[in-house]
Amino acid sequence: MRFLANENFPKPSVDILRSKGYEVLSVSEMNPSITDEAVVNWANNEGRIILTFDKDYGEIVFRYRIPCSVVFFRAKGETPTDVGNTLLEILKDIKLEGYFTVVDKTGIRQRELKF
């Protein structure tokens, strides 16, 4: 599974995912300040799942009907490693490719990307 961590995704969580063998590119490390649309294009071109706290990706994906897999975290957690650890738990049970996934304090919701 290949991920693209948006600029707002914490570096310590990126490091946790990498330490577990996941291929994670970071917008902050490679191309800071690019537009959300450029992030979506990058993710789609390389078959990556976007990791983000930015709700604008929901609008990009659903309003413009762009089938890009996204994991949208609504809460950052107590520490910068919390979302990385949360994602590792999610990966045990849930398929992320082909879905817009929302993770918040109450649970996980997914919407299949069929356009």
C-alpha positions in Angstrom: 0.0 0.0 0.0 1.4 3.4 -1.0 0.5 6.6 0.7 0.9 10.3 0.0 0.9 12.3 3.2 -0.5 15.8 2.7 1.4 18.8 4.1 -0.6 18.8 7.3 0.0 15.1 8.1 2.6 14.9 11.0 6.1 13.8 10.2 6.3 11.5 13.3 3.2 9.6 12.0 4.9 9.4 8.5 7.9 7.9 10.2 5.8 5.3 12.1 4.2 4.1 8.9 7.6 3.9 7.1 9.1 1.9 10.0 6.3 -0.6 9.5 7.2 -1.0 5.8 4.7 1.3 4.2 5.8 3.4 1.3 4.9 7.0 2.3 5.8 10.1 0.3 5.4 13.4 2.1 4.2 16.6 0.4 6.1 18.5 3.1 9.4 16.8 2.2 9.1 16.7 -1.5 6.9 19.5 -2.8 5.6 21.9 -0.1 2.8 24.4 -0.9 1.4 22.6 -4.0 -2.3 22.9 -4.5 -4.8 20.3 -3.4 -5.6 19.5 -7.0 -1.9 18.8 -7.7 -1.8 16.5 -4.7 -4.8 14.6 -6.1 -3.2 14.3 -9.5 0.1 13.1 -7.9 -1.7 10.5 -5.8 -3.7 9.2 -8.8 -0.7 9.2 -11.1 1.2 7.0 -8.7 -1.6 4.9 -7.2 -1.3 6.4 -3.8 -3.8 7.0 -1.0 -3.9 10.6 0.4 -3.6 11.0 4.2 -4.9 14.4 5.3 -6.7 16.6 7.8 -8.0 18.8 5.0 -11.7 18.5 4.4 -11.4 20.2 1.0 -10.4 16.8 -0.4 -14.0 15.6 0.0 -15.2 18.4 -2.2 -12.5 17.7 -4.8 -13.3 14.0 -4.9 -17.1 14.2 -4.8 -17.9 17.5 -6.4 -15.6 17.0 -9.4 -16.0 13.2 -9.4 -12.3 12.4 -9.2 -11.9 8.9 -7.9 -8.9 9.4 -5.6 -8.6 7.3 -2.4 -8.4 9.5 0.7 -8.1 9.0 4.4 -9.5 12.1 6.0 -8.7 12.4 9.7 -11.0 14.8 11.6 -8.9 14.9 14.8 -5.2 15.1 15.2 -5.0 13.3 18.5 -3.0 14.1 21.6 0.5 13.5 20.0 1.9 13.7 16.5 2.2 9.9 16.4 -1.5 9.3 17.2 -2.8 9.3 13.6 0.0 7.0 12.5 -0.9 4.5 15.1 -4.6 4.9 14.4 -3.9 4.2 10.7 -1.9 1.1 11.5 -4.9 -0.2 13.5 -7.3 0.6 10.7 -5.1 -1.2 8.1 -5.7 -4.5 10.0 -9.4 -4.5 9.1 -10.3 -2.1 6.4 -9.6 -1.7 2.7 -8.7 1.9 1.8 -8.1 1.7 -2.0 -11.2 2.9 -3.9 -12.7 4.6 -0.9 -13.0 8.0 0.8 -12.5 7.2 4.4 -13.3 9.5 7.3 -11.7 8.8 10.7 -13.0 10.6 13.8 -13.4 10.0 17.5 -16.7 8.2 17.0 -15.4 5.7 14.4 -14.7 5.2 10.7 -17.0 5.8 7.8 -16.3 4.9 4.2 -17.8 5.8 0.9 -16.9 3.8 -2.2 -15.6 5.8 -5.1 -17.9 4.7 -8.0 -18.4 7.4 -10.5 
